């Protein structure tokens, strides 16, 4: 491992950014989001976002010629200039003062690197190739963006806010682990879609009380329009296909629609009128169920996703209807 992974608490801690252009603006924006007290030095402020932050008092500008003594008052340094000689000198000064420095696009001069980030705060995933293959790191980040539901940040916040309550309700570690896994399996998506963050918290606490009382747990059902082209599944559709324990196929669908699905999920080819009964039975047993149906809805009204959704509502089983993209509807260039 060439680099030691580290998440730094920069809240109210001084960081020096040298540069006034677009790259500097990106670094400054990320540092401000982390709560850093940013000092900026540049002969010219070229980017409007930096100028706006200065006008708003969110930055402190260090004027005049660069003074190496400035490094003594900061925790980190970011060099975002296109002057290679200056960057090398700044890196040497930072090294003498034992200050970590990131020289943008120069892994050799840098003593820390800024990773690609997937932000689901307070859950944050960082990706680095140690400067060897930044395009590969970017591709990995893009893939993780599609796999990690944005709602994970809300869930992580709930885990942190109710940590002591969870431990008190579920003192047994194995029981607590099973409950955590259940919460991470998309159980709260329907609550979020219906009532936002407040609905998620209410459902979260309901699930915790049920687990503490030893009540039987149920799975969930997702209703997803099938596509023979994997590129036409939405990101949410791909996530549920990768989480599913069981996949129900409406009549007339072929294997192509299953290409992006989890390989070890149980697959059921249904006859007309069977969808609701199968979905309820499997979810009642604790399975995560995806019902793949033809779009537009099939001719048999008993297999229409609305009918499955109503049956789930009557049985108090979480059901999430996921929009799809129909082939031939995307505009051509």
C-alpha beads as a LAMMPS data file, in Angstrom:
LAMMPS data file: protein, C-alpha beads

333 atoms
332 bonds

1 atom types
1 bond types

-500.0 500.0 xlo xhi
-500.0 500.0 ylo yhi
-500.0 500.0 zlo zhi

Masses

1 110.0

Atoms # bond

1 1 1 0.000 0.000 0.000
2 1 1 1.813 3.093 -1.274
3 1 1 -0.338 5.636 0.593
4 1 1 -1.782 5.566 4.088
5 1 1 -5.537 6.263 3.850
6 1 1 -6.596 9.059 6.172
7 1 1 -9.730 11.139 6.785
8 1 1 -8.716 14.508 8.239
9 1 1 -10.850 16.637 10.567
10 1 1 -10.192 20.123 9.176
11 1 1 -13.034 21.900 10.948
12 1 1 -11.791 25.405 11.861
13 1 1 -8.232 24.372 11.016
14 1 1 -6.152 26.555 8.701
15 1 1 -5.339 25.329 5.191
16 1 1 -3.360 27.322 2.625
17 1 1 -4.346 27.158 -1.046
18 1 1 -2.004 28.786 -3.546
19 1 1 -3.694 29.629 -6.847
20 1 1 -6.674 31.583 -8.096
21 1 1 -7.972 29.610 -11.075
22 1 1 -10.483 26.836 -11.704
23 1 1 -8.453 24.057 -10.055
24 1 1 -7.921 26.172 -6.953
25 1 1 -11.657 26.946 -6.880
26 1 1 -12.501 23.217 -6.808
27 1 1 -10.055 22.550 -3.980
28 1 1 -11.302 25.542 -1.993
29 1 1 -14.939 24.487 -2.381
30 1 1 -14.202 21.006 -0.995
31 1 1 -12.179 22.412 1.897
32 1 1 -14.935 24.849 2.818
33 1 1 -17.472 22.012 2.809
34 1 1 -15.213 20.257 5.316
35 1 1 -15.240 23.348 7.536
36 1 1 -11.603 24.345 6.977
37 1 1 -10.398 27.898 7.603
38 1 1 -9.002 28.516 4.130
39 1 1 -6.265 31.030 3.374
40 1 1 -5.651 31.748 -0.290
41 1 1 -2.692 33.333 -2.005
42 1 1 -2.782 34.278 -5.674
43 1 1 -1.416 37.182 -7.692
44 1 1 -4.777 37.292 -9.484
45 1 1 -8.158 35.881 -8.462
46 1 1 -9.336 34.476 -11.803
47 1 1 -12.290 32.358 -10.761
48 1 1 -15.610 34.004 -9.798
49 1 1 -16.354 31.429 -7.092
50 1 1 -13.168 32.385 -5.249
51 1 1 -13.987 36.073 -5.607
52 1 1 -17.500 35.462 -4.271
53 1 1 -16.184 33.511 -1.272
54 1 1 -13.742 36.329 -0.493
55 1 1 -16.522 38.913 -0.727
56 1 1 -18.661 36.798 1.618
57 1 1 -15.860 36.563 4.165
58 1 1 -15.514 32.783 3.815
59 1 1 -11.835 33.036 2.826
60 1 1 -8.826 35.023 3.990
61 1 1 -6.576 36.355 1.240
62 1 1 -2.835 36.592 1.854
63 1 1 -1.507 39.454 -0.275
64 1 1 1.895 40.469 -1.578
65 1 1 4.769 38.187 -2.433
66 1 1 4.599 34.630 -1.145
67 1 1 6.058 34.315 2.343
68 1 1 7.230 30.814 3.338
69 1 1 6.527 31.714 6.979
70 1 1 2.815 31.411 6.157
71 1 1 3.323 27.652 6.186
72 1 1 4.022 27.722 9.922
73 1 1 0.412 28.725 10.630
74 1 1 -1.418 26.051 8.596
75 1 1 -2.100 22.322 8.830
76 1 1 -2.146 21.524 5.111
77 1 1 -1.039 23.170 1.878
78 1 1 -2.503 22.867 -1.620
79 1 1 -0.488 24.133 -4.585
80 1 1 -2.826 24.790 -7.526
81 1 1 -0.626 26.837 -9.827
82 1 1 0.774 26.048 -13.284
83 1 1 4.264 27.287 -12.294
84 1 1 6.318 24.104 -11.968
85 1 1 9.349 25.838 -10.465
86 1 1 7.253 27.622 -7.843
87 1 1 5.416 24.396 -6.984
88 1 1 8.713 22.562 -6.477
89 1 1 10.014 25.312 -4.218
90 1 1 6.785 25.384 -2.221
91 1 1 6.911 21.607 -1.784
92 1 1 10.482 21.870 -0.497
93 1 1 9.507 24.595 1.999
94 1 1 6.544 22.540 3.193
95 1 1 8.797 19.512 3.666
96 1 1 11.274 21.486 5.764
97 1 1 8.408 22.585 8.022
98 1 1 6.828 19.111 8.105
99 1 1 3.638 20.354 6.506
100 1 1 1.730 17.984 4.232
101 1 1 1.257 19.384 0.727
102 1 1 -0.771 18.435 -2.312
103 1 1 0.667 19.692 -5.578
104 1 1 -2.136 19.276 -8.079
105 1 1 -1.315 16.763 -10.832
106 1 1 2.171 16.076 -9.410
107 1 1 2.246 12.917 -7.314
108 1 1 6.014 13.075 -6.854
109 1 1 5.989 16.504 -5.188
110 1 1 2.871 15.736 -3.133
111 1 1 3.010 14.341 0.401
112 1 1 -0.767 13.844 0.456
113 1 1 -3.232 13.281 -2.339
114 1 1 -6.878 14.229 -2.640
115 1 1 -8.902 11.120 -3.557
116 1 1 -11.964 10.771 -5.696
117 1 1 -14.958 10.915 -3.369
118 1 1 -18.424 9.365 -3.266
119 1 1 -20.251 11.553 -0.764
120 1 1 -23.140 10.053 1.173
121 1 1 -22.377 12.078 4.295
122 1 1 -21.720 11.090 6.958
123 1 1 -20.744 8.029 4.910
124 1 1 -17.862 8.981 2.596
125 1 1 -15.977 6.644 0.250
126 1 1 -12.555 7.750 -1.026
127 1 1 -10.737 6.227 -4.027
128 1 1 -7.096 6.651 -4.948
129 1 1 -4.685 5.025 -7.380
130 1 1 -1.694 6.704 -5.658
131 1 1 -1.372 8.874 -8.742
132 1 1 -0.683 5.888 -11.008
133 1 1 -3.997 5.800 -12.876
134 1 1 -6.318 8.725 -12.074
135 1 1 -8.686 7.809 -14.910
136 1 1 -9.117 4.337 -13.394
137 1 1 -9.855 5.879 -9.992
138 1 1 -12.433 8.126 -11.660
139 1 1 -14.104 5.127 -13.324
140 1 1 -14.297 3.285 -9.996
141 1 1 -15.829 6.365 -8.381
142 1 1 -18.436 6.608 -11.153
143 1 1 -19.406 2.968 -10.640
144 1 1 -19.716 3.396 -6.900
145 1 1 -21.930 6.446 -7.472
146 1 1 -24.406 4.166 -9.249
147 1 1 -24.274 1.425 -6.606
148 1 1 -24.528 3.462 -3.402
149 1 1 -28.010 4.811 -2.853
150 1 1 -28.082 8.510 -1.897
151 1 1 -30.316 7.541 1.026
152 1 1 -27.378 5.771 2.684
153 1 1 -26.294 9.130 4.088
154 1 1 -29.620 9.532 5.870
155 1 1 -29.375 5.982 7.192
156 1 1 -25.799 6.506 8.414
157 1 1 -26.944 9.617 10.256
158 1 1 -29.738 7.660 11.938
159 1 1 -27.309 4.930 13.020
160 1 1 -25.092 7.560 14.615
161 1 1 -27.883 9.588 16.236
162 1 1 -29.581 6.525 17.777
163 1 1 -26.471 4.477 18.573
164 1 1 -27.145 4.158 22.295
165 1 1 -30.848 3.410 21.745
166 1 1 -29.905 0.622 19.298
167 1 1 -27.484 -0.926 21.801
168 1 1 -30.056 -0.802 24.572
169 1 1 -32.821 -2.286 22.397
170 1 1 -30.604 -4.991 20.877
171 1 1 -27.892 -5.912 23.415
172 1 1 -27.073 -9.186 21.646
173 1 1 -24.395 -8.555 19.005
174 1 1 -25.658 -11.198 16.570
175 1 1 -29.203 -9.853 16.799
176 1 1 -27.922 -6.328 16.316
177 1 1 -25.901 -7.347 13.266
178 1 1 -28.929 -9.011 11.660
179 1 1 -30.970 -5.864 12.276
180 1 1 -28.271 -3.653 10.746
181 1 1 -28.197 -5.849 7.652
182 1 1 -31.962 -5.602 7.366
183 1 1 -31.839 -1.805 7.565
184 1 1 -29.152 -1.727 4.879
185 1 1 -31.209 -3.848 2.493
186 1 1 -33.442 -1.043 1.246
187 1 1 -36.238 -1.517 3.781
188 1 1 -36.649 2.241 4.266
189 1 1 -36.784 3.334 0.612
190 1 1 -40.575 3.339 0.484
191 1 1 -40.777 5.434 3.666
192 1 1 -38.343 7.957 2.184
193 1 1 -40.296 8.154 -1.070
194 1 1 -43.548 8.703 0.813
195 1 1 -42.531 11.109 3.569
196 1 1 -38.903 12.146 3.153
197 1 1 -36.370 12.203 5.977
198 1 1 -38.955 12.392 8.773
199 1 1 -40.741 9.347 7.373
200 1 1 -37.475 7.418 7.248
201 1 1 -36.726 8.175 10.902
202 1 1 -40.210 7.141 12.027
203 1 1 -39.943 3.884 10.071
204 1 1 -36.414 3.325 11.383
205 1 1 -37.578 3.586 15.003
206 1 1 -40.593 1.378 14.275
207 1 1 -38.276 -1.314 12.869
208 1 1 -36.053 -1.012 15.952
209 1 1 -38.984 -1.452 18.356
210 1 1 -40.250 -4.434 16.351
211 1 1 -36.825 -6.107 16.461
212 1 1 -36.527 -5.452 20.217
213 1 1 -39.970 -6.999 20.757
214 1 1 -38.995 -10.080 18.744
215 1 1 -41.618 -9.522 16.075
216 1 1 -41.182 -11.443 12.792
217 1 1 -39.385 -9.524 10.075
218 1 1 -40.569 -9.129 6.518
219 1 1 -38.753 -8.308 3.313
220 1 1 -39.740 -5.784 0.680
221 1 1 -41.004 -5.719 -2.889
222 1 1 -39.702 -3.559 -5.718
223 1 1 -41.709 -3.144 -8.935
224 1 1 -39.372 -2.648 -11.871
225 1 1 -40.117 -2.266 -15.606
226 1 1 -38.050 -4.852 -17.490
227 1 1 -35.561 -3.889 -20.185
228 1 1 -33.716 -6.107 -22.654
229 1 1 -31.025 -3.420 -22.785
230 1 1 -29.158 -3.151 -19.448
231 1 1 -28.250 0.466 -20.251
232 1 1 -31.932 1.406 -19.970
233 1 1 -32.298 0.403 -16.329
234 1 1 -32.259 3.363 -13.960
235 1 1 -29.582 3.509 -11.266
236 1 1 -32.196 2.646 -8.645
237 1 1 -33.325 -0.280 -10.780
238 1 1 -29.774 -1.631 -10.982
239 1 1 -29.403 -1.342 -7.212
240 1 1 -32.516 -3.384 -6.423
241 1 1 -31.546 -6.020 -9.008
242 1 1 -28.224 -6.412 -7.179
243 1 1 -29.917 -6.582 -3.761
244 1 1 -32.714 -9.025 -4.673
245 1 1 -33.073 -12.422 -3.031
246 1 1 -35.885 -13.323 -5.425
247 1 1 -36.830 -12.058 -8.888
248 1 1 -40.305 -12.593 -10.320
249 1 1 -40.602 -12.541 -14.111
250 1 1 -43.918 -11.562 -15.651
251 1 1 -45.193 -13.764 -18.502
252 1 1 -43.475 -13.167 -21.847
253 1 1 -40.157 -11.824 -20.549
254 1 1 -36.915 -13.468 -21.681
255 1 1 -33.566 -13.957 -19.962
256 1 1 -32.070 -10.751 -21.396
257 1 1 -33.893 -8.675 -18.788
258 1 1 -31.948 -10.486 -16.039
259 1 1 -28.470 -9.634 -17.310
260 1 1 -27.667 -7.011 -14.617
261 1 1 -29.321 -8.961 -11.767
262 1 1 -27.659 -10.589 -8.782
263 1 1 -26.483 -14.020 -9.954
264 1 1 -27.553 -16.025 -6.921
265 1 1 -31.058 -14.580 -6.653
266 1 1 -33.870 -17.116 -6.954
267 1 1 -35.783 -16.604 -10.206
268 1 1 -39.437 -17.403 -10.733
269 1 1 -41.167 -17.461 -14.118
270 1 1 -44.781 -16.614 -13.461
271 1 1 -47.979 -17.465 -15.188
272 1 1 -50.727 -14.875 -15.501
273 1 1 -52.190 -13.780 -12.176
274 1 1 -49.438 -15.145 -9.935
275 1 1 -47.370 -12.009 -9.222
276 1 1 -49.128 -10.661 -6.116
277 1 1 -49.361 -14.021 -4.351
278 1 1 -45.697 -14.872 -4.991
279 1 1 -44.484 -11.422 -3.977
280 1 1 -46.440 -11.481 -0.700
281 1 1 -45.356 -15.009 0.222
282 1 1 -41.646 -14.381 -0.400
283 1 1 -41.586 -10.969 1.280
284 1 1 -43.443 -12.357 4.302
285 1 1 -40.613 -14.885 4.635
286 1 1 -38.078 -12.026 4.742
287 1 1 -36.941 -11.989 1.108
288 1 1 -36.100 -8.903 -0.927
289 1 1 -38.299 -9.340 -4.005
290 1 1 -38.121 -7.664 -7.409
291 1 1 -41.075 -8.040 -9.757
292 1 1 -39.994 -7.469 -13.367
293 1 1 -42.902 -6.624 -15.639
294 1 1 -43.302 -5.594 -19.253
295 1 1 -43.632 -1.897 -20.053
296 1 1 -46.282 -0.810 -20.837
297 1 1 -48.134 -2.953 -18.275
298 1 1 -49.204 -6.387 -19.459
299 1 1 -52.716 -7.184 -20.585
300 1 1 -53.602 -9.241 -17.513
301 1 1 -54.719 -6.716 -14.839
302 1 1 -53.815 -9.153 -12.071
303 1 1 -50.176 -8.890 -13.137
304 1 1 -50.139 -5.105 -13.411
305 1 1 -47.681 -3.537 -10.939
306 1 1 -50.479 -1.469 -9.420
307 1 1 -52.236 -4.670 -8.334
308 1 1 -49.082 -5.968 -6.664
309 1 1 -48.577 -2.608 -4.973
310 1 1 -52.115 -2.624 -3.564
311 1 1 -51.706 -6.190 -2.294
312 1 1 -48.476 -5.212 -0.508
313 1 1 -50.178 -2.204 1.070
314 1 1 -52.993 -4.415 2.366
315 1 1 -50.427 -6.801 3.866
316 1 1 -48.288 -3.984 5.351
317 1 1 -45.273 -5.009 3.260
318 1 1 -42.911 -2.297 2.010
319 1 1 -43.297 -1.847 -1.745
320 1 1 -41.370 0.560 -3.937
321 1 1 -42.366 1.280 -7.545
322 1 1 -39.294 2.201 -9.579
323 1 1 -39.626 4.233 -12.811
324 1 1 -38.152 2.855 -16.007
325 1 1 -36.894 4.088 -19.348
326 1 1 -38.707 2.786 -22.401
327 1 1 -36.638 1.852 -25.452
328 1 1 -36.857 4.376 -28.223
329 1 1 -37.880 7.285 -25.963
330 1 1 -34.460 8.849 -25.524
331 1 1 -33.758 11.755 -27.896
332 1 1 -31.203 11.246 -30.633
333 1 1 -28.256 13.558 -31.099

Bonds

1 1 1 2
2 1 2 3
3 1 3 4
4 1 4 5
5 1 5 6
6 1 6 7
7 1 7 8
8 1 8 9
9 1 9 10
10 1 10 11
11 1 11 12
12 1 12 13
13 1 13 14
14 1 14 15
15 1 15 16
16 1 16 17
17 1 17 18
18 1 18 19
19 1 19 20
20 1 20 21
21 1 21 22
22 1 22 23
23 1 23 24
24 1 24 25
25 1 25 26
26 1 26 27
27 1 27 28
28 1 28 29
29 1 29 30
30 1 30 31
31 1 31 32
32 1 32 33
33 1 33 34
34 1 34 35
35 1 35 36
36 1 36 37
37 1 37 38
38 1 38 39
39 1 39 40
40 1 40 41
41 1 41 42
42 1 42 43
43 1 43 44
44 1 44 45
45 1 45 46
46 1 46 47
47 1 47 48
48 1 48 49
49 1 49 50
50 1 50 51
51 1 51 52
52 1 52 53
53 1 53 54
54 1 54 55
55 1 55 56
56 1 56 57
57 1 57 58
58 1 58 59
59 1 59 60
60 1 60 61
61 1 61 62
62 1 62 63
63 1 63 64
64 1 64 65
65 1 65 66
66 1 66 67
67 1 67 68
68 1 68 69
69 1 69 70
70 1 70 71
71 1 71 72
72 1 72 73
73 1 73 74
74 1 74 75
75 1 75 76
76 1 76 77
77 1 77 78
78 1 78 79
79 1 79 80
80 1 80 81
81 1 81 82
82 1 82 83
83 1 83 84
84 1 84 85
85 1 85 86
86 1 86 87
87 1 87 88
88 1 88 89
89 1 89 90
90 1 90 91
91 1 91 92
92 1 92 93
93 1 93 94
94 1 94 95
95 1 95 96
96 1 96 97
97 1 97 98
98 1 98 99
99 1 99 100
100 1 100 101
101 1 101 102
102 1 102 103
103 1 103 104
104 1 104 105
105 1 105 106
106 1 106 107
107 1 107 108
108 1 108 109
109 1 109 110
110 1 110 111
111 1 111 112
112 1 112 113
113 1 113 114
114 1 114 115
115 1 115 116
116 1 116 117
117 1 117 118
118 1 118 119
119 1 119 120
120 1 120 121
121 1 121 122
122 1 122 123
123 1 123 124
124 1 124 125
125 1 125 126
126 1 126 127
127 1 127 128
128 1 128 129
129 1 129 130
130 1 130 131
131 1 131 132
132 1 132 133
133 1 133 134
134 1 134 135
135 1 135 136
136 1 136 137
137 1 137 138
138 1 138 139
139 1 139 140
140 1 140 141
141 1 141 142
142 1 142 143
143 1 143 144
144 1 144 145
145 1 145 146
146 1 146 147
147 1 147 148
148 1 148 149
149 1 149 150
150 1 150 151
151 1 151 152
152 1 152 153
153 1 153 154
154 1 154 155
155 1 155 156
156 1 156 157
157 1 157 158
158 1 158 159
159 1 159 160
160 1 160 161
161 1 161 162
162 1 162 163
163 1 163 164
164 1 164 165
165 1 165 166
166 1 166 167
167 1 167 168
168 1 168 169
169 1 169 170
170 1 170 171
171 1 171 172
172 1 172 173
173 1 173 174
174 1 174 175
175 1 175 176
176 1 176 177
177 1 177 178
178 1 178 179
179 1 179 180
180 1 180 181
181 1 181 182
182 1 182 183
183 1 183 184
184 1 184 185
185 1 185 186
186 1 186 187
187 1 187 188
188 1 188 189
189 1 189 190
190 1 190 191
191 1 191 192
192 1 192 193
193 1 193 194
194 1 194 195
195 1 195 196
196 1 196 197
197 1 197 198
198 1 198 199
199 1 199 200
200 1 200 201
201 1 201 202
202 1 202 203
203 1 203 204
204 1 204 205
205 1 205 206
206 1 206 207
207 1 207 208
208 1 208 209
209 1 209 210
210 1 210 211
211 1 211 212
212 1 212 213
213 1 213 214
214 1 214 215
215 1 215 216
216 1 216 217
217 1 217 218
218 1 218 219
219 1 219 220
220 1 220 221
221 1 221 222
222 1 222 223
223 1 223 224
224 1 224 225
225 1 225 226
226 1 226 227
227 1 227 228
228 1 228 229
229 1 229 230
230 1 230 231
231 1 231 232
232 1 232 233
233 1 233 234
234 1 234 235
235 1 235 236
236 1 236 237
237 1 237 238
238 1 238 239
239 1 239 240
240 1 240 241
241 1 241 242
242 1 242 243
243 1 243 244
244 1 244 245
245 1 245 246
246 1 246 247
247 1 247 248
248 1 248 249
249 1 249 250
250 1 250 251
251 1 251 252
252 1 252 253
253 1 253 254
254 1 254 255
255 1 255 256
256 1 256 257
257 1 257 258
258 1 258 259
259 1 259 260
260 1 260 261
261 1 261 262
262 1 262 263
263 1 263 264
264 1 264 265
265 1 265 266
266 1 266 267
267 1 267 268
268 1 268 269
269 1 269 270
270 1 270 271
271 1 271 272
272 1 272 273
273 1 273 274
274 1 274 275
275 1 275 276
276 1 276 277
277 1 277 278
278 1 278 279
279 1 279 280
280 1 280 281
281 1 281 282
282 1 282 283
283 1 283 284
284 1 284 285
285 1 285 286
286 1 286 287
287 1 287 288
288 1 288 289
289 1 289 290
290 1 290 291
291 1 291 292
292 1 292 293
293 1 293 294
294 1 294 295
295 1 295 296
296 1 296 297
297 1 297 298
298 1 298 299
299 1 299 300
300 1 300 301
301 1 301 302
302 1 302 303
303 1 303 304
304 1 304 305
305 1 305 306
306 1 306 307
307 1 307 308
308 1 308 309
309 1 309 310
310 1 310 311
311 1 311 312
312 1 312 313
313 1 313 314
314 1 314 315
315 1 315 316
316 1 316 317
317 1 317 318
318 1 318 319
319 1 319 320
320 1 320 321
321 1 321 322
322 1 322 323
323 1 323 324
324 1 324 325
325 1 325 326
326 1 326 327
327 1 327 328
328 1 328 329
329 1 329 330
330 1 330 331
331 1 331 332
332 1 332 333
